[in-house]
Amino acid sequence: MHTELIITHPGSAHFDEMTAVSLILAVHPDTEFSVQRREPTRAELDDPGIWVVDIGNRHEPDNRNFDHHQSLDCPAGFVLVAGHLGLSETLGVLPWWQFKDSVDRFGPVRSSLLFHAGDDLVNRNPVEDWLTDRFAADPAACLPLLRSLGSYIIEQARVLKSQIDFWRTCRRMVIAGVPAMIGETNESAGLEEFRRLEENPPDIVISLDRRSGGWRLFRYEGTRVDFSLIIDRPEIAFAHKSGFMAKTRERLAIEDLVALVSMAVIPS
């Protein structure tokens, strides 16, 4: 089996280089890697056969150098590595991707403010702390686990991207002045990420109810829609009293469905 070397910084391990290494391992399943946590030499930085991650003050993909500390405008090492591996578009849909990039460059407190996350408590994760400590203490012992982690991240991102791409193909309309979308699926995966990425996301999402043959009607917070207003309609099997969701008994025709949903829109 072909063997390659990855060099990353000594001392404490972080999410950045650990994730970068996991992606490298996952994309090269037939390559055996060794990881050394130390300063690279100039000769190693100039050697395109050696991966240098999160250290070295160089971003030179042709030489497999992926550091970002030379500029705050340069994305974190795991983002640089993903780009080199052709995974930017796929992994970029992950809900934590931009946040973790910001944390590595600007710190958790500033990033929590930028992403409206409250405070840096959202960045504290015992599983991540355990794995980074293990990676710092014994890189070689962690490689199988990191390869599995990288494969998991890539597969989850591919599934999520597929769902986002589906939502982008769904029928869009305006119901009583409220932007809406109809998706003929009983899966809700990818909806939050789809709305986050959309410039004009829908406030009402209509999809199939996974428990019956009817429709599921859903509205997002801050929207002038209250599905509890139609709780007594004969077409409705269930409506949550808080008004965020309702389900129809049957799969109504689109024109009937639109008329029903319009009854739940509060006049502006």
C-alpha positions as a Python dict, from the first residue, in 0.01 Angstrom:
ca = {
    (1, 'M'): (0, 0, 0),
    (2, 'H'): (121, 349, -88),
    (3, 'T'): (230, 555, 217),
    (4, 'E'): (211, 933, 256),
    (5, 'L'): (301, 1177, 532),
    (6, 'I'): (78, 1444, 686),
    (7, 'I'): (242, 1710, 903),
    (8, 'T'): (35, 1932, 1129),
    (9, 'H'): (115, 2160, 1419),
    (10, 'P'): (239, 2034, 1758),
    (11, 'G'): (71, 2100, 2092),
    (12, 'S'): (-305, 2098, 2140),
    (13, 'A'): (-517, 1959, 1859),
    (14, 'H'): (-816, 2147, 1721),
    (15, 'F'): (-1124, 2081, 1511),
    (16, 'D'): (-958, 2247, 1210),
    (17, 'E'): (-662, 2021, 1142),
    (18, 'M'): (-838, 1713, 1278),
    (19, 'T'): (-1122, 1755, 1027),
    (20, 'A'): (-879, 1835, 746),
    (21, 'V'): (-687, 1514, 818),
    (22, 'S'): (-1009, 1312, 834),
    (23, 'L'): (-1109, 1433, 487),
    (24, 'I'): (-769, 1349, 341),
    (25, 'L'): (-789, 998, 488),
    (26, 'A'): (-1145, 942, 365),
    (27, 'V'): (-1075, 1051, 7),
    (28, 'H'): (-768, 826, -11),
    (29, 'P'): (-891, 493, 132),
    (30, 'D'): (-616, 292, -38),
    (31, 'T'): (-333, 508, 94),
    (32, 'E'): (-163, 445, 426),
    (33, 'F'): (-85, 768, 611),
    (34, 'S'): (138, 866, 896),
    (35, 'V'): (74, 1188, 1088),
    (36, 'Q'): (345, 1386, 1261),
    (37, 'R'): (261, 1680, 1486),
    (38, 'R'): (562, 1908, 1453),
    (39, 'E'): (704, 2204, 1260),
    (40, 'P'): (769, 2126, 892),
    (41, 'T'): (1107, 2190, 736),
    (42, 'R'): (1148, 2415, 432),
    (43, 'A'): (1225, 2107, 223),
    (44, 'E'): (900, 1942, 339),
    (45, 'L'): (702, 2255, 250),
    (46, 'D'): (852, 2241, -99),
    (47, 'D'): (776, 1869, -138),
    (48, 'P'): (440, 1809, -315),
    (49, 'G'): (437, 1453, -185),
    (50, 'I'): (393, 1571, 177),
    (51, 'W'): (70, 1715, 318),
    (52, 'V'): (125, 2012, 551),
    (53, 'V'): (-195, 2115, 729),
    (54, 'D'): (-266, 2418, 952),
    (55, 'I'): (99, 2513, 985),
    (56, 'G'): (377, 2651, 766),
    (57, 'N'): (228, 2992, 673),
    (58, 'R'): (163, 2879, 316),
    (59, 'H'): (-145, 2804, 114),
    (60, 'E'): (-6, 2627, -190),
    (61, 'P'): (-239, 2346, -303),
    (62, 'D'): (4, 2228, -571),
    (63, 'N'): (256, 2163, -294),
    (64, 'R'): (-15, 2032, -57),
    (65, 'N'): (40, 2316, 187),
    (66, 'F'): (-282, 2419, 362),
    (67, 'D'): (-220, 2684, 625),
    (68, 'H'): (-434, 2992, 676),
    (69, 'H'): (-266, 3175, 964),
    (70, 'Q'): (-91, 3415, 726),
    (71, 'S'): (-421, 3596, 656),
    (72, 'L'): (-760, 3634, 827),
    (73, 'D'): (-911, 3638, 480),
    (74, 'C'): (-793, 3281, 422),
    (75, 'P'): (-1045, 3011, 522),
    (76, 'A'): (-959, 2755, 788),
    (77, 'G'): (-739, 2459, 698),
    (78, 'F'): (-1026, 2209, 670),
    (79, 'V'): (-1199, 2441, 420),
    (80, 'L'): (-877, 2473, 216),
    (81, 'V'): (-830, 2096, 211),
    (82, 'A'): (-1194, 2041, 110),
    (83, 'G'): (-1144, 2276, -183),
    (84, 'H'): (-834, 2090, -295),
    (85, 'L'): (-1022, 1759, -274),
    (86, 'G'): (-1310, 1894, -485),
    (87, 'L'): (-1556, 1884, -194),
    (88, 'S'): (-1630, 2254, -138),
    (89, 'E'): (-1974, 2259, -299),
    (90, 'T'): (-2083, 1939, -127),
    (91, 'L'): (-1951, 2010, 222),
    (92, 'G'): (-2044, 2378, 212),
    (93, 'V'): (-2413, 2292, 270),
    (94, 'L'): (-2340, 2146, 614),
    (95, 'P'): (-2501, 2373, 874),
    (96, 'W'): (-2186, 2390, 1087),
    (97, 'W'): (-1938, 2445, 804),
    (98, 'Q'): (-1923, 2827, 796),
    (99, 'F'): (-1953, 2853, 1175),
    (100, 'K'): (-1658, 2624, 1242),
    (101, 'D'): (-1454, 2808, 980),
    (102, 'S'): (-1529, 3134, 1162),
    (103, 'V'): (-1449, 2985, 1503),
    (104, 'D'): (-1105, 2876, 1387),
    (105, 'R'): (-1024, 3215, 1237),
    (106, 'F'): (-1191, 3459, 1473),
    (107, 'G'): (-1262, 3264, 1791),
    (108, 'P'): (-1585, 3127, 1944),
    (109, 'V'): (-1706, 3447, 2112),
    (110, 'R'): (-1691, 3666, 1801),
    (111, 'S'): (-1827, 3383, 1587),
    (112, 'S'): (-2123, 3330, 1821),
    (113, 'L'): (-2211, 3697, 1777),
    (114, 'L'): (-2168, 3681, 1399),
    (115, 'F'): (-2393, 3376, 1374),
    (116, 'H'): (-2643, 3493, 1638),
    (117, 'A'): (-2568, 3186, 1846),
    (118, 'G'): (-2595, 3351, 2187),
    (119, 'D'): (-2250, 3284, 2329),
    (120, 'D'): (-1955, 3052, 2290),
    (121, 'L'): (-2128, 2770, 2479),
    (122, 'V'): (-2259, 2648, 2142),
    (123, 'N'): (-1901, 2565, 2046),
    (124, 'R'): (-1834, 2336, 2342),
    (125, 'N'): (-1866, 1970, 2256),
    (126, 'P'): (-1735, 1689, 2480),
    (127, 'V'): (-1702, 1444, 2189),
    (128, 'E'): (-1492, 1693, 1994),
    (129, 'D'): (-1281, 1766, 2303),
    (130, 'W'): (-1221, 1396, 2362),
    (131, 'L'): (-1124, 1326, 2002),
    (132, 'T'): (-893, 1627, 1967),
    (133, 'D'): (-718, 1531, 2294),
    (134, 'R'): (-671, 1176, 2163),
    (135, 'F'): (-542, 1308, 1831),
    (136, 'A'): (-292, 1534, 2006),
    (137, 'A'): (-165, 1253, 2229),
    (138, 'D'): (-151, 964, 1979),
    (139, 'P'): (-217, 1058, 1614),
    (140, 'A'): (-145, 709, 1477),
    (141, 'A'): (-403, 542, 1703),
    (142, 'C'): (-670, 788, 1585),
    (143, 'L'): (-627, 742, 1210),
    (144, 'P'): (-889, 466, 1162),
    (145, 'L'): (-1142, 668, 1359),
    (146, 'L'): (-1060, 987, 1169),
    (147, 'R'): (-1092, 810, 833),
    (148, 'S'): (-1436, 689, 942),
    (149, 'L'): (-1525, 1043, 1056),
    (150, 'G'): (-1422, 1189, 721),
    (151, 'S'): (-1629, 934, 531),
    (152, 'Y'): (-1927, 1007, 753),
    (153, 'I'): (-1899, 1385, 700),
    (154, 'I'): (-1876, 1346, 323),
    (155, 'E'): (-2168, 1102, 301),
    (156, 'Q'): (-2390, 1315, 526),
    (157, 'A'): (-2311, 1620, 316),
    (158, 'R'): (-2391, 1438, -9),
    (159, 'V'): (-2729, 1326, 125),
    (160, 'L'): (-2804, 1675, 256),
    (161, 'K'): (-2703, 1839, -73),
    (162, 'S'): (-2930, 1597, -261),
    (163, 'Q'): (-3221, 1702, -41),
    (164, 'I'): (-3143, 2072, -84),
    (165, 'D'): (-3127, 2024, -460),
    (166, 'F'): (-3470, 1857, -443),
    (167, 'W'): (-3626, 2148, -253),
    (168, 'R'): (-3486, 2385, -515),
    (169, 'T'): (-3690, 2206, -782),
    (170, 'C'): (-4017, 2227, -590),
    (171, 'R'): (-4311, 2435, -700),
    (172, 'R'): (-4312, 2789, -561),
    (173, 'M'): (-4618, 3012, -527),
    (174, 'V'): (-4767, 3291, -321),
    (175, 'I'): (-5072, 3207, -107),
    (176, 'A'): (-5270, 3508, 17),
    (177, 'G'): (-4954, 3717, -4),
    (178, 'V'): (-4729, 3464, 174),
    (179, 'P'): (-4449, 3287, -18),
    (180, 'A'): (-4504, 2912, -18),
    (181, 'M'): (-4356, 2592, -157),
    (182, 'I'): (-4501, 2248, -232),
    (183, 'G'): (-4277, 1940, -225),
    (184, 'E'): (-4419, 1596, -300),
    (185, 'T'): (-4209, 1416, -40),
    (186, 'N'): (-4258, 1301, 317),
    (187, 'E'): (-3897, 1385, 404),
    (188, 'S'): (-3818, 1714, 577),
    (189, 'A'): (-3440, 1672, 569),
    (190, 'G'): (-3257, 1966, 418),
    (191, 'L'): (-3539, 2218, 463),
    (192, 'E'): (-3362, 2431, 721),
    (193, 'E'): (-3041, 2435, 518),
    (194, 'F'): (-3236, 2511, 200),
    (195, 'R'): (-3404, 2811, 362),
    (196, 'R'): (-3073, 2931, 505),
    (197, 'L'): (-2915, 2927, 159),
    (198, 'E'): (-3211, 3082, -25),
    (199, 'E'): (-3227, 3456, -84),
    (200, 'N'): (-3609, 3451, -67),
    (201, 'P'): (-3707, 3140, 128),
    (202, 'P'): (-4070, 3026, 154),
    (203, 'D'): (-4262, 3095, 476),
    (204, 'I'): (-4505, 2807, 417),
    (205, 'V'): (-4387, 2457, 322),
    (206, 'I'): (-4641, 2199, 211),
    (207, 'S'): (-4527, 1838, 186),
    (208, 'L'): (-4668, 1488, 220),
    (209, 'D'): (-4756, 1357, 564),
    (210, 'R'): (-4547, 1049, 636),
    (211, 'R'): (-4817, 900, 862),
    (212, 'S'): (-5112, 922, 627),
    (213, 'G'): (-5212, 996, 271),
    (214, 'G'): (-5267, 1365, 331),
    (215, 'W'): (-5064, 1685, 318),
    (216, 'R'): (-4850, 1836, 595),
    (217, 'L'): (-4883, 2215, 624),
    (218, 'F'): (-4600, 2395, 802),
    (219, 'R'): (-4517, 2760, 862),
    (220, 'Y'): (-4205, 2923, 1003),
    (221, 'E'): (-4191, 3158, 1300),
    (222, 'G'): (-4257, 3523, 1231),
    (223, 'T'): (-4500, 3437, 952),
    (224, 'R'): (-4858, 3565, 954),
    (225, 'V'): (-5001, 3216, 929),
    (226, 'D'): (-5195, 3034, 1201),
    (227, 'F'): (-5310, 2684, 1109),
    (228, 'S'): (-5518, 2660, 1425),
    (229, 'L'): (-5764, 2887, 1244),
    (230, 'I'): (-5863, 2594, 1020),
    (231, 'I'): (-5873, 2328, 1292),
    (232, 'D'): (-6249, 2282, 1246),
    (233, 'R'): (-6238, 2247, 868),
    (234, 'P'): (-6355, 1899, 755),
    (235, 'E'): (-6040, 1859, 542),
    (236, 'I'): (-5815, 1888, 849),
    (237, 'A'): (-5715, 1574, 1040),
    (238, 'F'): (-5500, 1762, 1292),
    (239, 'A'): (-5387, 2118, 1361),
    (240, 'H'): (-5146, 2215, 1635),
    (241, 'K'): (-5300, 2467, 1875),
    (242, 'S'): (-4993, 2689, 1847),
    (243, 'G'): (-5069, 2720, 1476),
    (244, 'F'): (-4737, 2615, 1326),
    (245, 'M'): (-4856, 2292, 1163),
    (246, 'A'): (-5161, 2107, 1035),
    (247, 'K'): (-5237, 1788, 842),
    (248, 'T'): (-5510, 1711, 592),
    (249, 'R'): (-5710, 1390, 588),
    (250, 'E'): (-5653, 1331, 219),
    (251, 'R'): (-5426, 1444, -59),
    (252, 'L'): (-5631, 1737, -183),
    (253, 'A'): (-5600, 1880, -532),
    (254, 'I'): (-5358, 2172, -546),
    (255, 'E'): (-5626, 2434, -606),
    (256, 'D'): (-5827, 2306, -306),
    (257, 'L'): (-5511, 2292, -96),
    (258, 'V'): (-5422, 2653, -179),
    (259, 'A'): (-5772, 2766, -89),
    (260, 'L'): (-5752, 2583, 244),
    (261, 'V'): (-5412, 2726, 336),
    (262, 'S'): (-5525, 3078, 245),
    (263, 'M'): (-5786, 3054, 524),
    (264, 'A'): (-5501, 3026, 775),
    (265, 'V'): (-5330, 3346, 662),
    (266, 'I'): (-5388, 3639, 895),
    (267, 'P'): (-5465, 3957, 693),
    (268, 'S'): (-5181, 4207, 697),
}
